[in-house]
């Protein structure tokens, strides 16, 4: 006996063949069905505004013309914060992951993932509120795990300033200039915080800071 499809998905991607194939795949999953496809963020806005049902999850391509994934995530976070965003990309570099997570994405998927992983990602973003690819899964485990020791951490003023700036898109050189410190001192802050928080990169720092309400989207 099949399970009634409860969770709705919209796909925002400018590659029609990929989006169509993804739609067919998701519609075979027992817990999900696709409401509609959109070629970019602008078209998504139009579809929602003219009365389309608001989806539970949006699979959002990052690189699109007219209104890309970053701009679309900004708009969704401000206007439809309850929608869960799963970002789609061919790239898995730290800067791209950091930027889209900072803009509200609850997960990050590579376009060549196995169908079973996609199904798992959709389920986990509904059940747990987040999902990330293998590239950041270890960071997530550290950031989302038990944190009794972290609750005792006390941050100095300069460390808090560094955390806030490091959670932006600034380079470490730009952070050093704003804080009127040397790049070597900033690197010292970075190494010390990463070690203390048991994280490996800026993505982990963003996740930690969001969880602890040190920063806001």
N, C-alpha and C positions, 0 to 999 in steps of 0.2 A: 504493500500500500504506500503510495507516494505521499510525501509531506507537503502540505500546502505551502506555496511560495509566499513568504511574508516580507522579506527584505528587498527593497527596490534599489536599482542601480542605474545611474546615468553614465554614459561613456563620452568623454570630451577628448577628441583626437582628430587631427586633420587628415590622417591617412585612412581613407574610406575602406580599403580592403582589410586593414588591420582591425579597425573598429567593428566592421561587420563580422569578421571571424570571432572577435572577442565577444560580441553580442550572442552569437550562436552558442559559443562555449558556455557562457554564464547561464544561459537559459536551460542548459542541461543540468545545472546544479540544483539540488532539491530545495535549497533554502533561499534562492535568489532568482529574480527576473529583471530584465532590462526594461526600463521605462522608455528611454529615448536615447538617440545619439546626437551629438553636437560637434561641429567642426572646430570650434574655438570658444573662448570665454564669452565673446560677444553674443554668439548664437545661443549659448547656454543661458545667458541673462534673458534673452528674448523668449526662449522657450518657457522659462520659469515665470516670467512676468505676464505672459499671455494666458496663463491658467493651467500649464502643465502641472501634474502632481509633483510635489517636491520629493526627490529621492532620498533614501536613507544614506546612500554612499555615492560618491562621485569618483570614478576612475579618471584621473586628470593627467593628460599628457603635459609635459613641461615645455617642450619646444613646439610652439604653434604660432602661425602668423596672426595678425590683427590684435589678439588679446591672448598672451601666453599663459602658461600655467602659474607663474608667480603672481601675475596681475589678477588672474582668476581666483587664486587662493586668497588673496587679499580681499577681494570683493565678497567671496563666500564667507570668510571669517567675520566680516563686518555685518553682513546682511542675513546669512543663514548659518549661524555658528553651530547649530545642532547637526548639520550635515557632516558626515565623516568623509574626509578627503584621503584617497589613496593615490599618491603620485606615480606616474608612469614615465620611464625614461630609458634611453639606451646608455646613458651615462651613470656612473656610480662614484664620481669623485666627491670628496668630502665637502667641497664648497657648495656643490649643487644640493647635496643632502641637507647640509646645514641651512641653506637658504629656504628650501621648501618646508622643512620642519619648523623653522622660525616663523613662517607665514601661516602655519596652522595645519599642515598635513599630518595625518595620524599614521601614515605608513608610506613606504617607498619601495616600489617594485621595478625590477628590470623587465623589459618587454619580452625577454626570451625565457621567462620563468616557466616551469612545468605547470600544467593545468591544476594538478593537485595542490601545488603551493598557492596558486591564485585562490582556489576554493578555501584553503586554510586561512589565507590572509583576509578574505571577506568575512569569514566566520569570527576571526579573532578581533577584527576592528569593531564588529558588532558586540561581541561578548566582553572583551577586555578594554576596548577603547583605543587600541593601537596595534600596529603590526609593522615590522621592518624586515628588510631583506637580510641575507647573511652578512652583508658588509657591516651593518650596524646592530645586528642581533646581540652580539657580545656586549656592546655598549649599553643596550637596553637592559640586559640582564643585570648589569652593575647598577644602572640608574634606577630601575624599578624594583630591585630586590630589597631585603631587610636593610634598614638604615638607622638602627638605634644609635650607632656610633656617630653617624653624620649629624644627628640631631644635636649633638654636643659641640659641634664645630662652631667656632666663633670667627667671623671674618673681620679683618681690619678694614678701615675705610678705603684704603687704596686697593685692597683685594676686591671689595664690593664694586668699586668703580671699574676695575679690570674685568670682573665677571660680566657686568652690564655691557661694557663695550665689546667684549669678546663674543657676546651673544648677538652682536650685530654683524653686518657684512664688512666691517673694517678689517684691514690688514693689521698685523701686529705692529708694523712700522707706523701706521696711522694712529694706532692706540698709544704708542710710545710718544708721538708728537703731542697728542691731546693731553696726556697725563704729565707732559714735561719731564719724562724719564727716558733713560737710555734704552735702546732695544735690548741690551743685555739684561737690564733690570726687569723689563717686561717678560723676557724669556724665563727669568728666574721665577716670576709670579706664575707663569704658565706651568712650568715643570713642577713646582711645589703643589699647586692646586690639583693638577692631574693626578699626582701621586697620592695626595690626601683624600681625594674623592674617589680614587680607584677607577678613573676613566682614562680613555686613551686619546681622545681628540675633542675638537670643539663641538661636535654633534652631541657627545656625551655630556659636555658642560651645559649645553642648551637644555637638554632633557632634564638634567639635575636641577637647573635654575628654574625651569617651568614647574617642576614637581614641588619645589620648595617655595614657590611664589616669590622668588627673588626678582623675576622679570615677568612682564605681561606681554601677550601678543598684541 
